[in-house]
Amino acid sequence: MTGNTLESGPHERLIEQIDAIFAPWNRSDRPGYVVGVAYRGDVLYRKGLGMANLALGLANTAATRMRIGSVSKHFTCLCAFLLEEEGKLDVSAPARRYLPELAPQPASGEPTVLQLMQHTSGLRDTIGLGLLGSGLGAQQGADMPLARARAQRGVNFAAGERLMYNNGAYHLLSLIVERAAGMPFETFLAQRIFEPLGMRDTASYPDDDAQHAGVATLHLPLATGGYARCAFPSRRILGEGAIVSTVDDMLRWLAHLRSDKRVGSAHTWQRMLAAPQFAGGEVSPYAAGLIVNRYRGVDVIQHSGGVIGGACQMLTVPAHALDIVYMTNAAAGLDMLELCNRVIDAVLGDAELGAPPRVPERGEAWPGLAGWYASEDNKDIYEITEFGEMLNLREMDGPPAPLFVTDGANGKRLAIEPSVFGSFAFDVPGPANDVAELHASLCGRSLQLKRVRAQASDIESCLAALAGCFVSEEMGAIATIRREGDAWRLDMQVSDGHASYTLEALAGRIVRFTPATPLTPLSGLLVLDPYESSVPRFWLGNYNNRRVEFVRAAHAEGAQAIAALLEMR
C-alpha cells in the first residue's frame, strides 16, 4: 500500500470515530485487533489494538500477522480460475473428474467444481463432521476430510438447489487445485498470487502447531475466566481458511480487487463476481468466495472469516475506493460485518449513503408466531424465536438470522437478509394467537412448515427412546446416549477423538445437542425416526450438515464393523 496514514487535518475526527468503534479491545489484559482502513488511495487508519500473546505480554502492532480464516476462500477460487485460463482445469466439470474418490451422486446430480466454490454443491461438510465427532481436543489427520467425503452416501441437498456454507467443499477444491497445478496448494498461492502482488507477509500455513514469525497467538475465552491458547484441530488446513496476512497486504489486495487486475484475466474476474442462480430461480448473494451485496444504497464486496480463537473481516466499497480489513486473535462472538458497517457510516456519512439500515421485527409484534416448525419438503427443522427482543429465524439450530418485513407477490412477507445461509421468507400469517402452518420459500423453492408441539410426557419418552449405542458409517462414529443424574448426555467417538454434548428434548421428536465441554464447539439437532421402522435410528444435523444417519448398534454389522469405524483413516 503506497498511501500515507492521515493522522491529522480533516480526517482527525474520522480517526477518533474509528478509535471509538474498536476501543473495547484496546487493552493490555485481552487479545485484540489489527485494523486497516484505506480511503481514495490513502491509508486512513492502521493500528494494532490489544495483545498478540497474553502469556508473553506481546502487544498487537499494525504489522502483526493473523489468520484471515474464510477470507482465504476467494484466493482459492482465483487459483482454480487461473488454472482454467491455462487449460488445466474446467470449473464447469463435475468435481469427481478431478477427485474420483468421491462417492457418485446420480440421484442428486454430480456437483461441479464451480458449485464447490459457490457453496451450492449439496455435499456434506466433512470438516464440520470432523468437529462434531472430535471437537477441539484432537488433531484431525491430513487425509481425514477426503476420507470422510468418500464415506458419504447422502447429501445435504441436490446440487444447485440452495446455498449452504461448506468448509469441507473448499478443502476438496484445494485438492483439485493441487492436482491440476502439479504442486502443493501453498506453493501455487505464493507463486501465482502473493509474489506478483508483493504480498510479502502473506502465506498459507497448514496448521497452527508450527511457529511462524510475527503471527499472533489465537485465544479461546474460558468459562472460568482468562484464555486458552488455541489451534485449529487439523494437520492440513487448505483453501478453506489457511492464509495468514497483515492489514497492509490485505489493503494492497483490496485495491487490486476493485481496480485494474494484474492477476487474473477480465473474464476470470467477471466469473469471480458473478452471482449464481438457484434451481428455484432466485439469485445467490454468494459468488466465488466473495459476497456481493448492498449496504445503505452502495455496492460492497466482502467476506468474513472465523477460526478457532480468531476472526477476520474484509470489505471494499468500489465506487468510493473505501477498503476495510480487520483481524482479531480472539473468538469474536460478535457480528464482524456490523463493525465494518459502522466504519462505512463513519467514513462516508449520511451524505454519501442511502436510508439507514432496516430494523428487524420485534417479537412482541407477532404473537403466536414463535416456536418450532418442521418441513416435510426438505425434512429440516426451523425455529422462530426472539434474540434481544428482535424476531429471528434459526435453521437446524444454527446462528440466528433477524427477520424483516418485505414485499411479496401476494402481500407482505417476513424474510431474512440473503446471506451465506441462503434466502428464506414466509407469508405473513393473519392475526392468530397460535400459528399452526407457514407457507415459505428457501432460495426460491416452496416449503410448507408445520408447527411441532410436545407434551411433557412426550419429551421424556423421546429421550428414553434414544438411550443406548448408535453407529454412523458416514460419519465414522459411535454415539452413546445415556442419562446422567437429571441430565441426558451424548458422547461421540471417532477415530481421531471424541466430543460430549448435553441433550434437551424440545418438541415432538426433536432433540437439541449443545456442547458439554469448552472443547466441543458445535451444536445442532437430533431427529428420531418419524416412521418408527423396525431399525431404531435418528438423524443428526446442524447448520451445515443434514440427515446424517445413526442406527442402533445392535442392528449394525456387528462388533467388528463398529471397531472398523474407529480405525478409519
N, C-alpha and C positions, 0 to 999 in steps of 0.2 A: 504494500500500500504506500503510495507516494505522498499523500496529503499530510498536513500538519495538524496536531491536536490544537483545537481552539479553546484556550483556557481563559480568555478574557474578551472584552468587547461585546458585540451584540449577542454572542452565544453564551455569555456567562450565566444568564438566567436559565437557559436550557440545561446547562451542565448541573445547576443546582436542582432542577426538577428531576433529572435522571438520577442524581445522587440520592434524592429522597425516595425514589422507587426501590432502590437496592440497599438503602440504609440498614434494614433489619439484619442483613448478612455481613455488614462491615464490622465484625467483632473478632477479638483475639481468642475467644473460647468456643468457636464453632467453625466448621468448614464454610466456604463461601462461594463467590462467583468471580469469573473473569468476564468483563463486559466490553464490547466494542461497538461503536455507532459511527457510521460514515454518512455524510450528507453532501451531495453535489461535489464529490471528489475530495472533500476534506474529512479528516478523522475528527469527529466532534467529541467523542468520548472513548477513552481507552484506560481501563483501570482493573486492578485486581483487588478483591474485597475478601475479608475473612482469611482463613488459614488453609494452606495447601496440605499440611501434615500436622495434625494436632499433637501427636506423640513427640515429634521432633521440634515443635514450635516454629515451623516454617510458614511464612505468610504467602498468600497468593500475590503474584505480581501480574502486570499486564502481559508478560511474556510466558506465564505458566502454561504448560501443555495439559490438556484434559481430553478425555474420551468424548466424542461427539455422538456416540450411540447411533440411533437410526438415521441421523443426518447422513451417515455413511451410505445409505441406500441409493441415493441418486448417482453417486460416484460409481456404484456397482452397475447401474443401468447404463451409464455412459460407457463403461468398459464393454458391455455387450454390444452397444451400437457401434463402437469403434471397430470391433471385430467384424461386425456385419459390413462396414464400409470396405473392409479388406477381403470380403468374400469368404471369411472363415466361419461365419455363424449366420443362421437365418432365424431371427427372433419370432417370426410368424410360424415356425415349425413346431411340432409337438416337442415338449421337453424330453420325452423318452427317446427322441432321436439321439440326444447327447448324453442322457442318463438312462440307458436301457435297464438299469437295476430297478427302476421304479415299477411298481405294480401297474399293469394295464387297467384303464378305466373305460371300458366300452360302453357301459350304461350311462355314465355321466358326461362322457366326452373327454378326449385327451386334451389336457391343458397345454397351451403353448408357452414358449419362453417368455413372450410378451405378457401373458397373463400372470406369470410368476412376478413380474415387475409391478403389475397393476393390482396385486392382491385379489385377483378375480379367478385364480386357478381352481379354487374349491378344495385343494389338497389340505389335509390336516397339517397343523403347525407342529412339527416334530420337536422343535426346540421347546415349545410350550409343554408338550407331553413329557419331555425330559424333566422340566422344572416341577411339573405336577408329581412326578414319581420320586424324584430325589432331592427336591428343594435346593438349598444353597450349601448343604453340608458335604457335598461330594463333587468331584470334578468329572463331568461327562467326557468320555473318550472322544478323540478327534473324529472317529468314524461313526459315532453313535447317531447323529442326525440322519445320515443316509441309511443306516441300518434300520432305524425306526420308520423311515419313509418306505423302505422296501417291504416292511411288515404290514402296511396299511391295506385293508380290504374295502374300507368305506371311505367316504369323502364328507366334507362339510356341506357341500352343495355342488350342483352341476357347474362345470366350467363356464364362466361368463355370466352367471345368473345374478351375482351380487358382489359386494366388496366386503372382505373380512381380513383384517390385518394379519400378516403371516410372516414371522421372522424365519421360520423354517424354509419357506419358499425362497427367501433370499440367500439362505445357505446353499440351497440347491442351485440357484442362479450363479453363485460364486464358483461352484464346482464346474458348471458348464463353461464359465469364462476361462477357468484354468485349463480345461481340456481343449477348448478351441484355440487358446493362445499358446499352449505348449510350455507354459511356465507357471510358477506359483502366482496366486492371486495378488499377493503383496507386491511382487516384483512388477507385474503388469501395471498396477496402480501407480507405482513410483515412476516407471519409465515413460508411461504414456500420458499421465495427468499431472502429478505433483512436480516432477522435474521441469517439464516445459513451462509451467506457470510460476516457477520459483518458489514453490511452497516447501521451503527447506525444513520446516519444523513439523511437517505433516507426514504421517506414516500409518500403515495398517499393522497393528500388533495383535497377534493371535491369542494371547492370554494375558491375564493380569498378574501372574506369578513372576514373570520376568521383570527386572528392573530397568527402567529407561530414564535417561537424563531429563530433568525438568518436568516430569509428569506428576501431577497432583495425586495424592492418595484418595481413593474412594472411601466414603464414610457412611456407615449404616447406623441410624439412631437406635438406641436400645430402649426398651420399655422402662428399664430401671434408671435411665439417665445415662448421659455420655454417648460415646460412639464406638463401633467396632470397625476395624479395617475390613474392607470388603473387596471381593473379586468376583467377576462373572464365572459361574461354575462350568467352564468349558475349556478343554485343551486346545480348541481351534475355533476362535471366533473369526468369521469372514465378513462378507459384504453386508450382513445383517446389522453390524454395529461395531466394527473393529478399529475404526480410524481414530487416531489421536491428532489433535491440531492445536493451534493458537488462534486468538481473535485476529491477529494480524494476517495470518494465512487465510482465514475464513473470510475476512473483509476483502482480501485480494480476490478470492474465489467468487464472492457475490458480485463484485464489479464485473468480473468476466461473465458471469451467468446472465446478467441483464444487458450486456453490451456486445460489441463485436467479439467473435469467438476465435481463439487460437487453437483450441482443442475441440474437434468435432465439426462436421460439416453443417451447413444450414439445414439440410434435410434431417440430419440426426437431431438437431435441437428442436426442429419442428415436431418430431416424434417424441422427444423427451417431455414436451409440454402439452401434447395432445391428450385431451380427456377422452377416455373410452366410453362406449355406450353399453349399458347392461342389456341383457336379453329382454327385459321388460320395457325397454325404450328410454329410461332415464339416463342422463349423462353423469358419469362419476366425477367427483372433485379430485380424484387421485390420478395423476398422470404416471410418469415413470420415475418413481421415487421422489416426486415433488407434488405438493398440493397447490393447486391454482384456484384462488377464490378471491373474494372481495371483503374489504373492511371499510365501513363508512364511505362507500362510494368509490374507493380506489382499488385497483387490482394489486394483489400481492401474490408472491410466490414464496412458499415456506415449507418447512418440515421441522418437527421436533424429534428429540431422541432421548431415550431413557436407558440407563444401565443400572446395575445393582450398585447403589450408592452414588449416583450421579445423574446428570441430565444436560441437555443442550437444546437451544432453540436458534434457528436460522431463519431470517426473513428479509426479503427485499421488496420495496415499492418501486418498480422500474420507472414509472412516469415521473417520480420525484427524486430519483437517484438516492433513495434512502435505504441504507443497508444496516441490519441489526444482527448481532450474534452475541449470545452469552452462553457460558458453560458453568456448571456447578459440580462440585465434588461432594455433594450431599444428596441423599434421597430427597427429591424436591418436594413431593407432597403438595404441589400447587399447580395451577394452570399456567404452564410456561408461555403459551400463546397470549394469555391475558397480560403478562408482563410486557410482551412485545407491543401489544395494542396500546398500553399506557405510554410507551416510548413514542409510538406513532402519534398519539394525541399530543404529546408534549412538543415534538419537533414540528409537525405540520399545522396543528391547531385547527380550530373550527373553520377558519377562512379557507383552508385547502381541503377540508373533509366535508362529507355529506352529513346527513342526520345522525344523531347519536345511535349507538347500537341498540337493538331491540332488547326489551326486558322480558325475561321468562315469565310464564304464567304463575301466579301464586296458587298454592294448593287449595286455599280456602275458597277460591272462586269456582272450584269444580268438586262439590261434594258428591260422594258416592262413586268417584272415578278410581281412587287409589285401590290397589290390590294386585293379585296375581292373575295372569291370563295365559292360556295355552293355545297354540296354533296347531290345528290338525293338518295344515298345509305343509309346514316345514318341521313340525314336532318340537319347536323351540318354545321356551318359557319367557314371558315378559312380565316385568313389574312396573307399575306406575306408582310413584312414591314421592314424598317431599324431602328435599335437602335444603336446609336454610330457608324454609317456608316456600321455596320455589318447586314447582311441579317438574319431575324428572322421569325419564324412561330408562329402565335397565334391561338389557337383553342378556339372558342366561347369567344373571347376577354380575354382569360386567360393570364398567365405570358408568356413573350416572350421566345422562345427557339431558340438558334442560329442554323443556317443551315450550314452543311458541305458537301463537295463533297465526295461521296463514290462510290465504285464499285457495280454495279448491274448485274443481269443476262444478261441484254440486253444493257449494256453500263454504262455510268455514271449516278448517281442519286444525288439529294440533299436530305439530311436527317438530323433529329435532333438526338442528343445522346439519347439512350434509358434511360428513367427516370421514375419518378412517374406519368408522363403523358403518358406513353407508348412509342411506337416507331412510327415514321411517316417518310415516304420517298416518293419521286415522281420522275418520269423520267425527266431528264434534257431536257427542251424544246429546239428546234432548234432556230437559230437566228431569232428574231422577235422583232418588236417594241411594240407589244401588244399581250401577250399570252392570248388565249381565253379558253383553256382547259388543265387540267393536269391529268395524269394517276398516281394515288397514291396508297399507301398501308398503313393501320393503324393496327399495331400489327399483320401483316401478311394477313390482309383482304383487297381485292382490292376496291378502291374507284375511282369514276370519279368526278372530280371537274370542275365546270364551273364558269367562271368569272361572277360576279354580277355587273351590271352597273346601273347608275341612272342619270337622268337629274335633274336640279334644281327644276323644277316644280313637279317632282315625289317625291322629298324629302318633300316638303311642304304638298302635298296631303297625303303622308304616315303618317305624324304626325297628320294631321287633322282627318284622319280615326280612330286614337286612342283616340281622345278626349272622355271623359266620364268615367263611372264607370264599372269596371270588377271584377269578382269574381273567385277565385280558391278554389275548395273544397279540393284538395290535399294539398295545402299549408295552407289552413285555413286563407285566406287573401282577403281583398278588396283592389283593386288598382284603384286609381283615377288619371286620366291623364288630365292635363289642360295646357293652355297657360298662362304664367305669364310674361307680358311685351314682350320682344323679345325672351324669352326662354320657353322651354317646360319642364314640371315637372311631375314626377311620385311620388305619395305619397302612401306608402304601410301601411296597418293597419292589425295587427294580434292581437290575444287575449292577448299577453304579451308585446306589444309595437308597435312602428311604425318606419318607415325609409323613408327618402326622397332622391330622385335621380333627376339628370338632364338628359334630353333626347337629343340625337343627331341622326338624321336620316343619315345613311351612304350610302346605296346603295340599290336599289330595295325596298324590304320590310323589310330591316334590320335596327334596331334602337339600338344604344348603350345607356345603362344607367350607369351613374357614380355617385359617392357619392355627395350629395348636402351639407352634413354636416360632421364634423370630426367624429361623432358618427356612421356613416354609412360606414362600411369597405369594402364592396364588390362591384363589377361591373359585367357587362355582357351584353347580347343582348336580345332584343325582336324581334320576327319574326312574322309579320302579317300573318294571314291565307292566304296561296297562292291559295287556291281553291275558295275563295270568296263564302263560303257557306252561307246559309240563317241565320246562327247564327254568328254574328261578334265575333271574338276571336283572341287571339295572344298566342304565346308560349314564355315562359321565359326560359333562360338558361345561365349558366356560366361554369367555368372550371370544376365543379364537380356536376352539376345538368343540366339535359336536358329536354326540351319539357314539362315543367310544364304549363298546360293549364289554361288560363284565359278566361272566357266567359262574354260577355256584361251582366251587371246586369239585364237588362230588360228581358233577356232570361233565367235567373236563376230561382230557385224555388220560388221566391218571397221575400218580405222584411223579413219575419220571418226566412227563411232559411239563409239569409245573416246575420241576427243578431245571429243566432245559431252558425255560423262560428266563431264569435268573442267570443263565450262562450266555445270554445273547450278547454278541459282540458286533 
